[in-house]
Protein backbone atom coordinates (compact mmCIF):
# COMPACT_ATOMS: atom_id res chain seq x y z
CA UNK A 1 0.00 0.00 0.00
CA UNK A 2 1.46 3.30 -1.03
CA UNK A 3 0.91 6.43 0.98
CA UNK A 4 -0.10 9.39 -1.16
CA UNK A 5 1.60 12.60 -0.27
CA UNK A 6 -0.94 15.26 0.85
CA UNK A 7 -0.31 18.56 -0.84
CA UNK A 8 -1.09 21.45 1.58
CA UNK A 9 -3.42 24.20 0.39
CA UNK A 10 -3.03 27.85 1.16
CA UNK A 11 -5.55 29.59 3.41
CA UNK A 12 -6.96 31.46 0.45
CA UNK A 13 -7.39 28.20 -1.51
CA UNK A 14 -9.27 26.65 1.42
CA UNK A 15 -11.55 29.68 1.73
CA UNK A 16 -12.19 29.81 -2.02
CA UNK A 17 -13.10 26.11 -2.16
CA UNK A 18 -15.42 26.50 0.86
CA UNK A 19 -17.02 29.52 -0.80
CA UNK A 20 -17.55 27.50 -3.99
CA UNK A 21 -19.15 24.62 -2.10
CA UNK A 22 -21.50 26.92 -0.18
CA UNK A 23 -22.59 28.83 -3.27
CA UNK A 24 -23.09 25.56 -5.14
CA UNK A 25 -25.31 24.07 -2.46
CA UNK A 26 -26.86 27.07 -0.65
CA UNK A 27 -27.80 29.55 -3.38
CA UNK A 28 -31.16 31.31 -3.53
CA UNK A 29 -32.30 29.97 -0.18
CA UNK A 30 -34.51 31.60 2.49
CA UNK A 31 -33.82 31.99 6.20
CA UNK A 32 -35.87 33.53 9.00
CA UNK A 33 -34.81 34.93 12.33
CA UNK A 34 -34.89 37.92 14.64
CA UNK A 35 -32.65 40.93 14.10
CA UNK A 36 -30.28 41.17 17.10
CA UNK A 37 -27.71 43.63 15.75
CA UNK A 38 -27.76 46.11 12.90
CA UNK A 39 -25.21 48.51 11.40
CA UNK A 40 -25.45 50.52 8.16
CA UNK A 41 -22.28 52.19 6.87
CA UNK A 42 -21.98 55.34 4.71
CA UNK A 43 -21.12 53.10 1.76
CA UNK A 44 -24.69 51.78 1.90
CA UNK A 45 -23.76 48.25 3.01
CA UNK A 46 -25.78 46.97 5.97
CA UNK A 47 -24.45 44.32 8.32
CA UNK A 48 -27.12 42.36 10.17
CA UNK A 49 -27.11 39.53 12.68
CA UNK A 50 -30.23 37.42 12.96
CA UNK A 51 -30.87 34.73 15.53
CA UNK A 52 -33.24 32.17 16.85
CA UNK A 53 -33.24 30.62 20.30
CA UNK A 54 -30.01 28.70 19.71
CA UNK A 55 -27.86 30.26 16.96
CA UNK A 56 -26.72 33.43 15.22
CA UNK A 57 -26.17 34.14 11.54
CA UNK A 58 -24.20 37.05 10.13
CA UNK A 59 -25.69 38.67 7.04
CA UNK A 60 -24.77 41.42 4.61
CA UNK A 61 -27.18 43.46 2.49
CA UNK A 62 -26.09 45.48 -0.53
CA UNK A 63 -27.29 49.08 -0.96
CA UNK A 64 -29.76 48.22 -3.73
CA UNK A 65 -31.76 45.66 -1.68
CA UNK A 66 -35.32 46.87 -1.03
CA UNK A 67 -36.74 47.27 2.52
CA UNK A 68 -33.27 47.36 4.09
CA UNK A 69 -34.17 50.71 5.71
CA UNK A 70 -37.11 49.03 7.49
CA UNK A 71 -34.84 46.72 9.47
CA UNK A 72 -34.63 47.26 13.23
CA UNK A 73 -33.50 45.29 16.26
CA UNK A 74 -36.11 42.85 17.48
CA UNK A 75 -37.92 42.52 14.18
CA UNK A 76 -38.66 39.05 12.76
CA UNK A 77 -37.38 38.91 9.16
CA UNK A 78 -37.25 36.57 6.16
CA UNK A 79 -34.11 36.85 4.03
CA UNK A 80 -33.64 35.35 0.60
CA UNK A 81 -30.13 35.05 -0.82
CA UNK A 82 -26.89 33.04 -0.93
CA UNK A 83 -24.65 31.54 1.72
CA UNK A 84 -20.98 32.30 1.04
CA UNK A 85 -17.57 32.71 2.61
CA UNK A 86 -15.93 36.09 3.04
CA UNK A 87 -12.60 34.87 1.70
CA UNK A 88 -10.42 37.62 3.23
CA UNK A 89 -11.56 36.75 6.77
CA UNK A 90 -12.51 33.11 6.38
CA UNK A 91 -15.97 33.70 7.85
CA UNK A 92 -19.16 32.62 6.26
CA UNK A 93 -22.12 34.95 5.78
CA UNK A 94 -25.52 35.18 4.23
CA UNK A 95 -25.70 37.61 1.30
CA UNK A 96 -29.20 39.11 1.36
CA UNK A 97 -30.97 39.70 -1.96
CA UNK A 98 -34.54 40.02 -0.76
CA UNK A 99 -36.06 41.14 2.59
CA UNK A 100 -39.46 40.43 4.06
CA UNK A 101 -40.24 41.81 7.53
CA UNK A 102 -42.62 40.39 10.11
CA UNK A 103 -44.18 42.78 12.63
CA UNK A 104 -42.38 41.53 15.76
CA UNK A 105 -39.71 39.01 16.57
CA UNK A 106 -40.18 36.35 19.22
CA UNK A 107 -37.49 37.73 21.57
CA UNK A 108 -38.80 41.27 21.25
CA UNK A 109 -42.32 40.02 21.85
CA UNK A 110 -41.18 38.20 24.99
CA UNK A 111 -39.45 41.38 26.15
CA UNK A 112 -42.62 43.44 25.74
CA UNK A 113 -44.79 40.84 27.44
CA UNK A 114 -42.46 40.65 30.46
CA UNK A 115 -42.24 44.44 30.64
CA UNK A 116 -46.02 44.75 30.68
CA UNK A 117 -46.40 41.97 33.27
CA UNK A 118 -43.90 43.47 35.73
CA UNK A 119 -45.24 46.97 35.19
CA UNK A 120 -48.77 45.78 36.03
CA UNK A 121 -47.41 44.17 39.22
CA UNK A 122 -45.94 47.54 40.27
CA UNK A 123 -42.26 46.58 40.07
CA UNK A 124 -41.51 49.75 38.08
CA UNK A 125 -43.46 52.08 40.39
CA UNK A 126 -41.64 54.98 42.01
CA UNK A 127 -43.45 54.08 45.24
CA UNK A 128 -41.14 51.10 45.70
CA UNK A 129 -37.94 52.84 44.63
CA UNK A 130 -35.43 52.87 47.48
CA UNK A 131 -33.74 56.17 48.20
CA UNK A 132 -30.03 56.30 47.46
CA UNK A 133 -28.06 58.18 50.07
CA UNK A 134 -26.50 61.43 48.91
CA UNK A 135 -23.22 60.63 50.61
CA UNK A 136 -22.34 56.93 50.14
CA UNK A 137 -19.22 55.64 51.87
CA UNK A 138 -19.37 52.01 50.79
CA UNK A 139 -20.63 50.70 47.43
CA UNK A 140 -20.64 47.45 45.52
CA UNK A 141 -20.04 47.09 41.77
CA UNK A 142 -21.32 44.12 39.78
CA UNK A 143 -19.53 44.02 36.44
CA UNK A 144 -16.97 42.21 34.40
CA UNK A 145 -13.74 42.07 36.37
CA UNK A 146 -11.73 43.53 33.49
CA UNK A 147 -12.26 45.88 30.59
CA UNK A 148 -12.96 49.54 29.96
CA UNK A 149 -16.18 49.71 32.02
CA UNK A 150 -14.72 48.88 35.42
CA UNK A 151 -11.49 50.74 34.58
CA UNK A 152 -13.31 53.99 33.74
CA UNK A 153 -15.55 53.78 36.80
CA UNK A 154 -12.64 53.19 39.17
CA UNK A 155 -10.70 56.08 37.65
CA UNK A 156 -13.57 58.44 38.46
CA UNK A 157 -14.31 57.09 41.93
CA UNK A 158 -10.72 56.79 43.14
CA UNK A 159 -9.67 60.14 41.71
CA UNK A 160 -12.54 62.20 43.11
CA UNK A 161 -13.80 60.18 46.10
CA UNK A 162 -10.96 58.24 47.67
CA UNK A 163 -12.91 57.88 50.92
CA UNK A 164 -15.51 55.57 49.29
CA UNK A 165 -14.85 51.88 49.91
CA UNK A 166 -15.51 49.88 46.73
CA UNK A 167 -16.33 46.17 46.68
CA UNK A 168 -16.07 44.71 43.17
CA UNK A 169 -17.79 41.41 42.41
CA UNK A 170 -16.45 40.09 39.06
CA UNK A 171 -19.56 38.83 37.28
CA UNK A 172 -20.59 37.53 33.87
CA UNK A 173 -22.75 40.20 32.22
CA UNK A 174 -23.46 38.39 28.96
CA UNK A 175 -24.44 34.88 27.97
CA UNK A 176 -26.42 32.00 29.38
CA UNK A 177 -24.85 32.00 32.86
CA UNK A 178 -25.00 35.76 33.31
CA UNK A 179 -28.45 35.85 34.97
CA UNK A 180 -27.55 33.35 37.71
CA UNK A 181 -24.17 35.00 38.23
CA UNK A 182 -25.66 38.50 38.59
CA UNK A 183 -28.31 37.28 41.06
CA UNK A 184 -25.63 35.58 43.15
CA UNK A 185 -23.61 38.82 43.18
CA UNK A 186 -26.64 40.83 44.31
CA UNK A 187 -27.24 38.40 47.17
CA UNK A 188 -23.57 38.45 48.11
CA UNK A 189 -23.50 42.24 48.36
CA UNK A 190 -26.74 42.29 50.37
CA UNK A 191 -24.95 40.21 52.99
CA UNK A 192 -22.17 42.80 53.29
CA UNK A 193 -22.61 45.25 56.22
CA UNK A 194 -23.25 48.94 55.60
CA UNK A 195 -23.43 48.83 51.80
CA UNK A 196 -24.97 52.12 50.63
CA UNK A 197 -25.59 51.23 46.97
CA UNK A 198 -24.99 48.58 44.32
CA UNK A 199 -24.10 49.43 40.71
CA UNK A 200 -24.79 46.87 38.00
CA UNK A 201 -22.57 47.97 35.11
CA UNK A 202 -22.06 46.79 31.54
CA UNK A 203 -20.89 48.48 28.37
CA UNK A 204 -22.90 48.86 25.19
CA UNK A 205 -23.89 46.04 22.90
CA UNK A 206 -26.61 44.65 20.71
CA UNK A 207 -30.08 43.83 21.93
CA UNK A 208 -28.92 40.22 22.03
CA UNK A 209 -25.85 41.09 24.13
CA UNK A 210 -27.99 42.89 26.70
CA UNK A 211 -30.82 40.35 26.70
CA UNK A 212 -29.70 38.73 29.97
CA UNK A 213 -30.89 41.91 31.71
CA UNK A 214 -34.42 41.25 30.40
CA UNK A 215 -34.84 38.22 32.66
CA UNK A 216 -37.76 37.96 35.11
CA UNK A 217 -35.75 36.29 37.88
CA UNK A 218 -33.12 38.99 37.70
CA UNK A 219 -35.79 41.70 37.74
CA UNK A 220 -37.34 40.27 40.90
CA UNK A 221 -33.92 39.91 42.52
CA UNK A 222 -33.24 43.61 41.89
CA UNK A 223 -36.69 44.52 43.25
CA UNK A 224 -36.18 42.42 46.41
CA UNK A 225 -32.70 43.77 47.14
CA UNK A 226 -32.53 45.57 50.47
CA UNK A 227 -29.65 47.66 49.16
CA UNK A 228 -30.59 50.29 46.53
CA UNK A 229 -29.47 49.30 43.03
CA UNK A 230 -28.29 51.59 40.23
CA UNK A 231 -28.45 50.10 36.74
CA UNK A 232 -25.76 51.31 34.34
CA UNK A 233 -26.26 49.07 31.33
CA UNK A 234 -25.24 49.85 27.77
CA UNK A 235 -25.66 53.29 26.26
CA UNK A 236 -28.18 56.05 26.84
CA UNK A 237 -30.60 54.62 24.26
CA UNK A 238 -30.48 51.07 25.67
CA UNK A 239 -33.35 50.24 28.01
CA UNK A 240 -33.61 46.82 29.65
CA UNK A 241 -36.05 45.37 32.17
CA UNK A 242 -33.31 45.79 34.80
CA UNK A 243 -33.29 49.53 34.08
CA UNK A 244 -37.01 49.82 34.73
CA UNK A 245 -37.00 47.87 37.99
CA UNK A 246 -33.80 49.31 39.50
CA UNK A 247 -33.98 52.16 42.01
CA UNK A 248 -32.08 54.46 39.65
CA UNK A 249 -31.05 54.19 36.01
CA UNK A 250 -27.79 55.74 34.86
CA UNK A 251 -27.37 56.25 31.14
CA UNK A 252 -23.84 54.75 31.19
CA UNK A 253 -21.48 53.20 33.76
CA UNK A 254 -19.44 56.40 33.94
CA UNK A 255 -22.65 58.36 34.54
CA UNK A 256 -23.35 56.07 37.52
CA UNK A 257 -19.89 56.80 38.94
CA UNK A 258 -20.45 60.54 38.53
CA UNK A 259 -23.84 60.24 40.25
CA UNK A 260 -22.26 58.54 43.27
CA UNK A 261 -19.79 61.39 43.82
CA UNK A 262 -22.00 64.28 42.65
CA UNK A 263 -23.00 65.48 46.12
CA UNK A 264 -19.47 65.18 47.45
CA UNK A 265 -18.42 67.95 45.07
CA UNK A 266 -20.87 70.25 46.86
CA UNK A 267 -19.57 69.11 50.25
CA UNK A 268 -15.99 69.75 49.14
CA UNK A 269 -16.97 73.24 48.04
CA UNK A 270 -18.67 73.92 51.37
CA UNK A 271 -15.64 72.60 53.27
CA UNK A 272 -13.31 74.82 51.21
CA UNK A 273 -15.55 77.84 51.77
CA UNK A 274 -15.71 77.13 55.50
CA UNK A 275 -11.96 76.58 55.61
CA UNK A 276 -11.34 79.92 53.87
CA UNK A 277 -13.78 81.65 56.23
CA UNK A 278 -12.04 80.17 59.29
CA UNK A 279 -8.63 81.21 57.96
CA UNK A 280 -9.94 84.74 57.32
CA UNK A 281 -11.44 84.95 60.85
CA UNK A 282 -8.19 83.65 62.38
CA UNK A 283 -6.15 86.19 60.44
CA UNK A 284 -8.44 88.97 61.71
CA UNK A 285 -8.12 87.66 65.27
CA UNK A 286 -4.34 87.51 64.97
CA UNK A 287 -4.22 91.12 63.74
CA UNK A 288 -6.45 92.18 66.65
CA UNK A 289 -4.19 90.40 69.14
CA UNK A 290 -1.14 92.07 67.62
CA UNK A 291 -2.80 95.47 67.95
CA UNK A 292 -3.80 94.76 71.55
CA UNK A 293 -0.29 93.56 72.30
CA UNK A 294 1.17 96.83 71.05
CA UNK A 295 -1.39 98.77 73.08
CA UNK A 296 -0.66 96.92 76.33
CA UNK A 297 3.07 97.12 75.74
CA UNK A 298 2.76 100.88 75.48
CA UNK A 299 0.69 100.94 78.68
CA UNK A 300 3.37 99.01 80.56
CA UNK A 301 6.19 101.44 79.70
CA UNK A 302 7.90 103.44 82.52
CA UNK A 303 6.86 106.75 81.03
CA UNK A 304 3.25 105.65 80.89
CA UNK A 305 3.33 104.33 84.47
CA UNK A 306 5.00 107.54 85.71
CA UNK A 307 2.37 109.68 84.04
CA UNK A 308 -0.33 107.41 85.43
CA UNK A 309 1.02 107.78 89.00
CA UNK A 310 1.21 111.59 88.62
CA UNK A 311 -2.36 111.60 87.42
CA UNK A 312 -3.49 109.51 90.37
CA UNK A 313 -1.65 111.79 92.85
CA UNK A 314 -3.21 114.85 91.25
CA UNK A 315 -6.65 113.25 91.51
CA UNK A 316 -5.91 112.34 95.17
CA UNK A 317 -5.00 115.94 96.03
CA UNK A 318 -8.12 117.22 94.30
CA UNK A 319 -10.28 114.70 96.14
CA UNK A 320 -8.62 115.71 99.44
CA UNK A 321 -9.36 119.40 98.84
CA UNK A 322 -12.92 118.67 97.83
CA UNK A 323 -13.37 116.51 100.94
CA UNK A 324 -12.11 119.28 103.25
CA UNK A 325 -14.38 121.83 101.62
CA UNK A 326 -17.35 119.52 102.00
CA UNK A 327 -16.53 118.75 105.64
CA UNK A 328 -16.26 122.48 106.47
CA UNK A 329 -19.53 123.19 104.71
CA UNK A 330 -21.24 120.45 106.69
CA UNK A 331 -19.79 121.73 109.99
CA UNK A 332 -21.01 125.27 109.23
CA UNK A 333 -24.46 123.95 108.36
CA UNK A 334 -24.60 121.94 111.63
CA UNK A 335 -23.56 125.00 113.69
CA UNK A 336 -26.18 127.15 111.98
CA UNK A 337 -28.83 124.54 112.72
CA UNK A 338 -27.64 124.26 116.35
CA UNK A 339 -27.93 128.05 116.82
CA UNK A 340 -31.41 127.92 115.37
CA UNK A 341 -32.45 125.17 117.78
CA UNK A 342 -30.95 127.05 120.71
CA UNK A 343 -32.89 130.16 119.74
CA UNK A 344 -36.12 128.19 119.51
CA UNK A 345 -35.55 126.56 122.88
CA UNK A 346 -34.83 129.89 124.50
CA UNK A 347 -38.02 131.36 123.12
CA UNK A 348 -40.01 128.46 124.52
CA UNK A 349 -38.62 128.63 128.11
CA UNK A 350 -41.31 129.16 130.86
CA UNK A 351 -39.32 131.90 132.55
CA UNK A 352 -39.35 133.91 129.36
CA UNK A 353 -43.14 133.65 129.14
CA UNK A 354 -43.57 134.51 132.82
CA UNK A 355 -41.29 137.48 132.34
CA UNK A 356 -43.75 138.70 129.74
CA UNK A 357 -46.57 138.75 132.33
CA UNK A 358 -47.92 135.29 131.72
CA UNK A 359 -48.67 132.91 134.64
CA UNK A 360 -49.18 129.19 135.13
CA UNK A 361 -52.27 127.69 136.85
CA UNK A 362 -52.19 124.33 138.72
CA UNK A 363 -54.99 122.40 140.42
CA UNK A 364 -54.72 121.27 144.06
CA UNK A 365 -52.90 118.17 142.81
CA UNK A 366 -50.19 120.11 140.97
CA UNK A 367 -51.52 119.37 137.43
CA UNK A 368 -51.37 122.11 134.81
CA UNK A 369 -54.76 123.68 133.95
CA UNK A 370 -55.07 124.82 130.34
CA UNK A 371 -58.90 124.73 129.96
CA UNK A 372 -61.54 126.41 132.17
CA UNK A 373 -63.85 123.49 131.57
CA UNK A 374 -61.57 121.31 133.64
CA UNK A 375 -62.17 123.25 136.95
CA UNK A 376 -65.21 123.53 139.17
CA UNK A 377 -66.65 126.37 141.31
CA UNK A 378 -65.11 126.66 144.76
CA UNK A 379 -62.14 124.45 143.57
CA UNK A 380 -58.81 125.49 145.01
CA UNK A 381 -56.02 126.34 142.60
CA UNK A 382 -52.48 127.76 142.72
CA UNK A 383 -51.02 130.41 140.39
CA UNK A 384 -47.30 130.73 139.62
CA UNK A 385 -45.81 134.04 138.59
CA UNK A 386 -42.27 134.96 137.49
CA UNK A 387 -41.63 135.69 141.09
CA UNK A 388 -43.70 133.92 143.63
CA UNK A 389 -46.83 131.77 143.87
CA UNK A 390 -50.33 132.35 145.36
CA UNK A 391 -53.36 130.19 146.28
CA UNK A 392 -56.83 130.98 144.92
CA UNK A 393 -60.42 129.65 144.79
CA UNK A 394 -62.75 129.43 141.78
CA UNK A 395 -65.74 131.72 142.39
CA UNK A 396 -66.93 132.18 138.80
CA UNK A 397 -66.81 130.35 135.45
CA UNK A 398 -67.58 131.84 132.09
ABEGO torsion letter per residue (X at the ends): XBBBBBBBBBAAAAAAAAAAAAAAABBGBBBBBBBABBBBBAAGBBBBBBBBAABBBBBBBBAABBGAAABBBGBBBBBBEBBBBBAAAGBBBBBBABBBBBABBAAAAAAAAAAAAAAAAGAABAAABBBBBABBABBBBBBBABEAAAAAAAAAAAAABAABBBBBBBBBABEAAAAAAAAAAAAAAAABBGBABBBBBBBBEBAAAAAAAABAAAAAAAAABABBBBBBBEBAABBBAAAAABABBBABAAAAAAAAAAAAAAAAAAAAAAAAAAAAAAAAAAAAAAAAAAAAAAAABAAAAAAAAAAAAAAAAAAAAAAAAAAAAAAAAAAAAAAAAAAAAAAABAAAAAAAGBBBBBBAAGBBBABAAABBBGBBBBBBBABEBBBBBBABBX
